[in-house]
Amino acid sequence: MAAGWGLRRGLGLVLLRGPRGARGLGTAHVLRQQQEFTSLEEKPQFPGASADFVDKLDFIQPNAISGIPIYRVMDRQGQIINPDEDPHLSQEQVLKFYKTMTLLNTMDRILYESQRQGRISFYMTNYGEEGTHVGSAAALDDTDVVFGQYREAGVLMYRGYPLDLFMAQCYGNASDTGKGRQMPVHYGCRDRHFVTISSPLATQIPQAVGVAYTFKRDNASRAVICYFGEGAASEGDAHAGFNFAATLECPILFFCRNNGYAISTPTSEQYRGDGIAARGPGYGIMSIRVDGNDVFAVYNATREARRRAIAENQPFLIEAMTYRIGHHSTSDDSSAYRSVDEVNYWDKQDHPISRLHHYLRGRGWWDEEQEKSWRKKSRKRVMEAFEQAERKLKPGPQHLFSDVYHEMPPHLQKQQEALLRHLQLYGDHYPLEHFEK
């Protein structure tokens, strides 16, 4: 304590560690600085922040950053608000947007009902959030790496992932690239640079930053996009990921789907600040809030964020405001915590598919006959893939032990041999006819 007081009183005592003669010079320098500046003119030299001194006690209010505007391009009737923000996409590309969003919607309805009938064990729909998927996916390069949470099937669908593989994964059959080891909707595709989804919330965020850091070091001109919900943003991994991305200056897009609920917890009980975009400046991250039900706004924001992330080697945070129309999953009954009127409002008044449909009709690119034909065709495609997946066998039991080690260690070999002996003795007690030999 005495040494501390001596350092404070002497001002130049710290210079005793320097070369001979430094003490006197340092003390004189400090005294000159004291003479040249008044206390109000003195500038802080602390390394941890950039700011000015003040002489009045005042705490920063929680709403210091609040009311972040929501960027949008078209209104609910599909009209472009500001012609300068029109992305000027071709008819072919806009139709791809629409067909991907509606095909996803059709697949959701069929797989949701299949779970209710006991045909698959679990499912999560994407109702109301299709615009966030397709708008962002379209703005990326095909080689950009995607880390999803579990409600981004539209991103993978936009990249050309076939319906039969969606179905194979949900059924866990022999065509599933994950060989039936994951629960339904945990998709992954190496060829399409879509990292396999895992259930624990936010674990993908620091992992995505690590991949983005490798792209930076390799000068790869590639970006990473990491999707998560506003509920996952409350996890510690989100903090770690944001801070690493900012300090390591990584080309990554943090894409938050703020859909109003973390399962049953509304946003009013999740945080007190102004959503997720308001957190970006605290980490030194460029941030924007967009209308997630406006596929063009999502597209524009993601495209510009990707361009700058690669050019400037810095992260971007996009908060897409949307609404989860469906239940959280087939394990959830959302009527227990929200009203039917609330859900109907978003389903009928502000649905991303309806908004894009209005735009197409207004441009003369779509009509009622095309709508009926496409609905019928898309349902047929989904049903064909569904029926094919249901008929296929499950992966063989030997896959319980494969794809972990290059060479199977002795303890796993013993377990595999024990399982085979058990099935030889008691195989008639198991439905082995449903599995590959």
C-alpha positions as CSV (number, residue, x, y, z in Angstrom):
1,M,0.0,0.0,0.0
2,A,2.9,2.4,0.9
3,A,4.5,1.7,-2.5
4,G,1.2,2.5,-4.2
5,W,0.9,5.8,-2.4
6,G,4.5,6.7,-3.1
7,L,3.8,6.1,-6.8
8,R,0.8,8.4,-6.7
9,R,2.5,11.2,-4.8
10,G,5.8,11.1,-6.6
11,L,4.4,10.9,-10.1
12,G,7.9,10.0,-11.5
13,L,8.8,7.1,-9.2
14,V,8.0,4.6,-11.9
15,L,10.9,5.9,-14.0
16,L,13.3,4.6,-11.4
17,R,13.3,1.3,-13.4
18,G,14.8,3.1,-16.5
19,P,18.4,4.0,-17.3
20,R,20.4,6.4,-15.1
21,G,19.3,10.0,-15.4
22,A,15.8,9.0,-16.5
23,R,14.2,9.9,-13.2
24,G,14.9,13.6,-13.3
25,L,13.9,13.9,-17.0
26,G,10.7,12.0,-16.5
27,T,9.7,14.0,-13.5
28,A,10.3,17.3,-15.4
29,H,8.3,16.0,-18.3
30,V,5.3,15.1,-16.1
31,L,5.5,18.6,-14.5
32,R,5.5,20.3,-17.8
33,Q,2.4,18.3,-18.8
34,Q,0.7,19.4,-15.6
35,Q,1.5,23.0,-16.4
36,E,0.3,22.8,-20.1
37,F,-3.1,21.2,-19.5
38,T,-5.9,21.9,-17.1
39,S,-7.8,19.0,-15.6
40,L,-10.6,19.5,-18.1
41,E,-8.3,19.5,-21.1
42,E,-6.4,16.4,-20.0
43,K,-7.1,13.4,-22.3
44,P,-7.5,9.8,-20.9
45,Q,-4.7,7.4,-21.7
46,F,-6.3,4.2,-20.5
47,P,-5.7,1.4,-23.0
48,G,-9.2,-0.2,-22.5
49,A,-11.5,2.5,-24.0
50,S,-11.5,5.6,-26.1
51,A,-13.3,8.4,-24.4
52,D,-13.1,11.8,-22.7
53,F,-13.1,12.7,-19.0
54,V,-16.3,14.3,-17.5
55,D,-16.7,16.0,-14.2
56,K,-20.3,15.0,-13.6
57,L,-21.6,11.7,-12.2
58,D,-23.9,10.1,-14.8
59,F,-24.8,6.5,-15.5
60,I,-25.4,5.4,-19.0
61,Q,-29.1,4.6,-19.6
62,P,-30.1,1.2,-20.9
63,N,-31.8,3.0,-23.9
64,A,-28.7,4.8,-24.9
65,I,-28.8,2.7,-28.0
66,S,-32.5,2.1,-28.7
67,G,-35.0,2.4,-31.5
68,I,-32.7,1.0,-34.1
69,P,-34.6,1.3,-37.4
70,I,-35.8,-1.7,-39.4
71,Y,-34.6,-1.6,-43.0
72,R,-37.2,-2.6,-45.6
73,V,-37.4,-2.5,-49.4
74,M,-41.1,-3.4,-50.0
75,D,-44.2,-2.9,-48.0
76,R,-46.8,-5.6,-47.1
77,Q,-48.5,-5.1,-50.5
78,G,-45.3,-5.9,-52.3
79,Q,-44.7,-2.4,-53.5
80,I,-41.1,-1.1,-53.6
81,I,-40.8,1.8,-51.2
82,N,-37.6,3.5,-52.4
83,P,-36.6,2.7,-56.0
84,D,-33.0,3.3,-55.1
85,E,-33.1,0.2,-52.9
86,D,-34.7,-2.1,-55.5
87,P,-32.3,-5.0,-56.0
88,H,-33.4,-5.2,-59.7
89,L,-33.4,-9.0,-59.7
90,S,-34.4,-10.9,-62.8
91,Q,-37.8,-12.6,-63.1
92,E,-36.1,-16.0,-63.0
93,Q,-34.3,-15.2,-59.7
94,V,-37.4,-13.8,-58.0
95,L,-39.4,-16.9,-59.1
96,K,-36.7,-19.0,-57.6
97,F,-37.1,-17.1,-54.3
98,Y,-40.9,-17.7,-54.4
99,K,-40.7,-21.4,-55.4
100,T,-38.1,-22.2,-52.8
101,M,-40.2,-20.5,-50.1
102,T,-43.4,-22.2,-51.1
103,L,-41.8,-25.6,-51.6
104,L,-40.3,-25.3,-48.1
105,N,-43.8,-24.5,-46.8
106,T,-45.3,-27.5,-48.5
107,M,-42.5,-29.8,-47.2
108,D,-43.1,-28.4,-43.7
109,R,-46.8,-29.2,-43.7
110,I,-46.3,-32.8,-44.9
111,L,-43.5,-33.6,-42.5
112,Y,-45.3,-32.0,-39.6
113,E,-48.3,-34.2,-40.3
114,S,-46.1,-37.2,-40.7
115,Q,-44.8,-36.7,-37.2
116,R,-48.2,-36.3,-35.8
117,Q,-49.1,-39.6,-37.4
118,G,-46.1,-41.3,-35.7
119,R,-44.1,-41.8,-38.9
120,I,-41.1,-39.7,-37.8
121,S,-40.0,-38.9,-34.3
122,F,-39.6,-35.1,-34.4
123,Y,-40.0,-32.0,-36.7
124,M,-39.6,-28.3,-36.7
125,T,-41.4,-26.1,-39.2
126,N,-40.2,-22.8,-40.7
127,Y,-43.6,-21.1,-41.1
128,G,-43.2,-17.3,-41.3
129,E,-39.4,-17.3,-41.5
130,E,-39.0,-18.4,-45.1
131,G,-37.9,-14.9,-46.2
132,T,-34.9,-14.9,-43.8
133,H,-33.7,-18.1,-45.3
134,V,-34.1,-17.4,-49.0
135,G,-33.1,-13.8,-49.0
136,S,-29.9,-14.4,-47.2
137,A,-29.0,-17.6,-49.1
138,A,-29.4,-15.9,-52.4
139,A,-26.9,-13.2,-51.4
140,L,-24.1,-15.6,-50.6
141,D,-21.5,-17.3,-52.8
142,D,-22.0,-21.0,-53.2
143,T,-18.6,-21.6,-51.5
144,D,-19.5,-19.6,-48.4
145,V,-19.8,-21.8,-45.4
146,V,-23.1,-22.0,-43.5
147,F,-23.5,-22.7,-39.8
148,G,-27.2,-23.2,-39.1
149,Q,-29.1,-23.5,-35.9
150,Y,-32.1,-25.8,-36.7
151,R,-34.6,-23.6,-38.5
152,E,-32.7,-22.8,-41.7
153,A,-33.8,-25.6,-44.1
154,G,-34.6,-23.0,-46.7
155,V,-31.0,-22.0,-47.0
156,L,-30.0,-25.6,-47.8
157,M,-33.0,-25.9,-50.2
158,Y,-32.0,-22.8,-52.0
159,R,-28.6,-24.3,-52.6
160,G,-30.2,-27.2,-54.3
161,Y,-30.4,-29.8,-51.6
162,P,-32.8,-32.4,-53.0
163,L,-36.1,-33.3,-51.4
164,D,-35.2,-37.0,-51.1
165,L,-32.2,-36.1,-48.9
166,F,-34.4,-33.9,-46.6
167,M,-36.8,-36.8,-46.3
168,A,-34.0,-39.4,-45.8
169,Q,-32.5,-37.3,-42.9
170,C,-35.9,-37.0,-41.2
171,Y,-36.6,-40.7,-41.6
172,G,-33.0,-41.7,-40.7
173,N,-33.0,-44.2,-43.6
174,A,-30.1,-45.8,-45.5
175,S,-29.9,-42.8,-47.9
176,D,-29.3,-40.4,-45.0
177,T,-25.8,-39.0,-45.3
178,G,-25.6,-38.9,-41.5
179,K,-26.6,-42.7,-41.5
180,G,-29.5,-42.1,-39.1
181,R,-27.3,-40.9,-36.2
182,Q,-29.0,-37.5,-35.9
183,M,-32.5,-36.6,-34.9
184,P,-34.7,-35.1,-37.6
185,V,-34.1,-31.6,-39.1
186,H,-30.4,-31.8,-38.2
187,Y,-29.2,-31.5,-41.8
188,G,-25.7,-31.2,-43.1
189,C,-24.1,-31.3,-46.6
190,R,-20.4,-31.1,-47.3
191,D,-20.8,-30.5,-51.0
192,R,-23.0,-27.5,-50.3
193,H,-20.8,-26.1,-47.5
194,F,-23.6,-26.5,-44.9
195,V,-22.2,-27.7,-41.6
196,T,-24.3,-30.3,-39.8
197,I,-26.7,-28.9,-37.3
198,S,-26.3,-29.8,-33.6
199,S,-29.0,-29.3,-31.0
200,P,-27.2,-27.4,-28.2
201,L,-27.9,-23.7,-28.6
202,A,-25.2,-21.4,-29.8
203,T,-22.4,-23.9,-30.0
204,Q,-22.1,-23.1,-33.8
205,I,-21.3,-19.5,-33.1
206,P,-17.6,-19.8,-31.9
207,Q,-17.1,-22.6,-34.4
208,A,-18.2,-20.4,-37.2
209,V,-15.8,-17.7,-36.1
210,G,-13.0,-20.2,-36.2
211,V,-13.7,-21.1,-39.8
212,A,-14.0,-17.4,-40.7
213,Y,-10.6,-16.9,-39.1
214,T,-9.0,-19.6,-41.4
215,F,-10.5,-17.9,-44.4
216,K,-8.9,-14.6,-43.4
217,R,-5.5,-16.2,-42.8
218,D,-5.7,-18.0,-46.2
219,N,-6.9,-14.9,-48.1
220,A,-9.7,-17.1,-49.4
221,S,-12.2,-14.4,-50.4
222,R,-14.9,-16.5,-48.7
223,A,-17.2,-15.6,-45.9
224,V,-19.1,-17.6,-43.2
225,I,-22.7,-17.0,-42.2
226,C,-23.9,-18.1,-38.8
227,Y,-27.6,-18.3,-38.1
228,F,-29.1,-18.3,-34.6
229,G,-32.2,-17.1,-32.8
230,E,-32.6,-14.3,-30.3
231,G,-32.8,-16.9,-27.6
232,A,-29.5,-18.4,-28.5
233,A,-28.0,-14.9,-28.3
234,S,-28.4,-15.2,-24.5
235,E,-25.9,-18.1,-24.4
236,G,-22.3,-17.6,-23.4
237,D,-21.1,-18.9,-26.7
238,A,-22.7,-16.0,-28.4
239,H,-20.6,-13.5,-26.3
240,A,-17.4,-15.6,-27.0
241,G,-18.1,-15.7,-30.7
242,F,-18.9,-12.0,-31.1
243,N,-15.8,-11.0,-29.2
244,F,-13.5,-13.3,-31.0
245,A,-14.9,-12.3,-34.4
246,A,-14.4,-8.6,-33.6
247,T,-10.9,-8.8,-32.1
248,L,-9.6,-11.3,-34.7
249,E,-11.3,-9.3,-37.5
250,C,-13.0,-12.2,-39.2
251,P,-15.2,-12.2,-42.4
252,I,-18.3,-13.5,-40.8
253,L,-22.0,-12.6,-40.9
254,F,-23.9,-13.2,-37.7
255,F,-27.5,-13.6,-38.8
256,C,-30.0,-13.5,-35.9
257,R,-33.6,-14.5,-36.6
258,N,-35.5,-12.6,-34.0
259,N,-38.9,-14.4,-34.3
260,G,-40.3,-13.3,-31.0
261,Y,-40.0,-16.4,-28.9
262,A,-37.3,-18.6,-27.5
263,I,-39.5,-21.7,-27.4
264,S,-42.1,-20.3,-25.0
265,T,-40.2,-17.4,-23.6
266,P,-41.2,-14.1,-25.3
267,T,-38.6,-11.4,-26.0
268,S,-40.0,-9.3,-23.2
269,E,-38.6,-11.8,-20.8
270,Q,-35.4,-12.5,-22.6
271,Y,-33.7,-9.1,-22.6
272,R,-34.1,-5.5,-21.6
273,G,-32.1,-3.8,-24.3
274,D,-33.2,-3.0,-27.8
275,G,-33.0,-6.4,-29.3
276,I,-29.9,-8.1,-30.6
277,A,-28.6,-5.5,-33.1
278,A,-28.0,-3.0,-30.2
279,R,-25.4,-5.4,-28.9
280,G,-23.2,-5.1,-31.9
281,P,-21.6,-1.7,-31.2
282,G,-20.5,-3.0,-27.8
283,Y,-18.4,-5.6,-29.5
284,G,-17.2,-3.3,-32.2
285,I,-19.3,-5.0,-34.8
286,M,-21.1,-3.3,-37.7
287,S,-24.8,-4.0,-37.2
288,I,-28.2,-3.6,-39.0
289,R,-31.8,-4.5,-38.3
290,V,-33.9,-5.6,-41.2
291,D,-37.5,-6.6,-41.9
292,G,-37.2,-10.4,-42.0
293,N,-40.5,-10.7,-43.8
294,D,-39.1,-8.7,-46.7
295,V,-37.0,-11.0,-48.8
296,F,-35.5,-8.1,-50.7
297,A,-34.4,-6.3,-47.6
298,V,-32.8,-9.5,-46.3
299,Y,-31.1,-10.0,-49.6
300,N,-29.7,-6.4,-49.9
301,A,-28.4,-6.4,-46.3
302,T,-26.8,-9.8,-46.6
303,R,-25.2,-9.1,-49.9
304,E,-23.6,-5.8,-48.7
305,A,-22.5,-7.3,-45.4
306,R,-20.9,-10.2,-47.2
307,R,-19.1,-7.8,-49.7
308,R,-17.7,-5.7,-46.9
309,A,-16.9,-8.6,-44.6
310,I,-14.5,-10.0,-47.2
311,A,-13.2,-6.6,-48.4
312,E,-12.5,-5.2,-44.9
313,N,-12.0,-8.4,-42.9
314,Q,-14.6,-7.6,-40.3
315,P,-17.7,-9.2,-38.8
316,F,-21.3,-8.0,-39.4
317,L,-24.4,-8.6,-37.3
318,I,-27.8,-8.8,-39.1
319,E,-30.9,-8.9,-36.9
320,A,-33.9,-10.0,-39.0
321,M,-37.2,-9.2,-37.4
322,T,-39.7,-11.9,-38.1
323,Y,-42.3,-14.1,-36.4
324,R,-42.5,-17.8,-35.8
325,I,-46.0,-18.7,-36.9
326,G,-45.7,-22.4,-36.2
327,H,-45.0,-24.2,-32.9
328,H,-41.4,-24.3,-31.8
329,S,-41.4,-27.9,-32.7
330,T,-43.6,-31.0,-32.6
331,S,-42.8,-31.2,-28.8
332,D,-44.4,-27.8,-28.2
333,D,-47.9,-26.4,-28.0
334,S,-47.7,-22.7,-28.5
335,S,-51.3,-22.1,-27.7
336,A,-50.3,-22.4,-24.0
337,Y,-48.4,-19.1,-24.2
338,R,-49.8,-17.0,-27.1
339,S,-53.2,-16.3,-28.5
340,V,-54.6,-17.6,-31.8
341,D,-55.3,-14.0,-32.8
342,E,-51.7,-13.1,-32.4
343,V,-50.6,-16.0,-34.7
344,N,-53.4,-15.2,-37.2
345,Y,-52.3,-11.6,-37.5
346,W,-48.8,-12.6,-38.7
347,D,-50.1,-15.5,-40.9
348,K,-52.7,-13.3,-42.6
349,Q,-51.3,-9.8,-42.5
350,D,-47.6,-10.0,-42.7
351,H,-46.4,-13.3,-44.2
352,P,-43.2,-13.2,-46.3
353,I,-44.6,-15.5,-48.9
354,S,-47.8,-13.3,-49.3
355,R,-45.6,-10.2,-49.6
356,L,-43.5,-11.7,-52.4
357,H,-46.7,-13.1,-54.1
358,H,-48.1,-9.5,-54.2
359,Y,-44.8,-8.3,-55.8
360,L,-44.9,-11.0,-58.5
361,R,-48.5,-10.4,-59.3
362,G,-47.9,-6.6,-59.5
363,R,-45.1,-7.2,-62.0
364,G,-47.2,-9.5,-64.1
365,W,-44.8,-12.4,-63.4
366,W,-47.3,-14.7,-61.8
367,D,-51.0,-15.4,-62.0
368,E,-53.6,-17.5,-60.3
369,E,-53.3,-20.4,-62.8
370,Q,-49.6,-20.6,-62.3
371,E,-50.1,-20.6,-58.6
372,K,-52.5,-23.5,-58.7
373,S,-50.3,-25.4,-61.0
374,W,-47.2,-24.9,-58.9
375,R,-48.9,-25.8,-55.6
376,K,-50.1,-29.0,-57.2
377,K,-46.7,-29.8,-58.7
378,S,-44.7,-29.0,-55.5
379,R,-47.0,-31.1,-53.4
380,K,-46.6,-34.0,-55.8
381,R,-42.8,-33.7,-55.6
382,V,-42.8,-33.6,-51.8
383,M,-45.1,-36.6,-51.6
384,E,-43.1,-38.7,-54.0
385,A,-39.9,-38.0,-52.0
386,F,-41.8,-38.7,-48.8
387,E,-43.2,-42.1,-50.0
388,Q,-39.8,-43.1,-51.3
389,A,-38.1,-42.3,-48.0
390,E,-40.7,-44.2,-46.0
391,R,-40.1,-47.4,-48.0
392,K,-36.3,-47.4,-47.5
393,L,-34.5,-49.5,-44.9
394,K,-32.7,-48.1,-42.0
395,P,-28.9,-48.1,-41.9
396,G,-27.3,-51.3,-40.7
397,P,-26.4,-51.7,-37.0
398,Q,-22.7,-51.7,-37.9
399,H,-22.8,-48.0,-38.4
400,L,-23.1,-47.5,-34.7
401,F,-19.3,-47.9,-34.7
402,S,-18.1,-46.4,-38.0
403,D,-17.0,-42.9,-39.0
404,V,-15.4,-41.9,-35.7
405,Y,-11.8,-43.3,-36.0
406,H,-9.8,-44.0,-39.1
407,E,-8.9,-47.3,-37.5
408,M,-11.4,-48.7,-35.1
409,P,-9.8,-49.0,-31.6
410,P,-9.8,-52.3,-29.7
411,H,-12.6,-51.3,-27.2
412,L,-15.0,-50.5,-30.1
413,Q,-14.1,-53.7,-31.9
414,K,-15.1,-55.6,-28.7
415,Q,-18.4,-53.8,-28.5
416,Q,-19.1,-54.4,-32.1
417,E,-18.4,-58.1,-31.8
418,A,-20.6,-58.3,-28.6
419,L,-23.5,-56.7,-30.5
420,L,-23.2,-59.1,-33.4
421,R,-23.2,-62.1,-31.0
422,H,-26.2,-60.6,-29.2
423,L,-28.1,-60.2,-32.5
424,Q,-27.2,-63.7,-33.6
425,L,-28.7,-65.1,-30.4
426,Y,-31.7,-62.8,-29.9
427,G,-32.2,-61.2,-33.4
428,D,-35.8,-62.4,-33.5
429,H,-36.6,-59.9,-30.7
430,Y,-35.6,-57.0,-32.9
431,P,-37.2,-55.6,-36.1
432,L,-34.0,-56.4,-38.1
433,E,-36.0,-56.7,-41.3
434,H,-36.3,-52.9,-41.3
435,F,-32.5,-52.5,-41.4
436,E,-29.9,-53.0,-44.0
437,K,-28.0,-56.3,-43.7
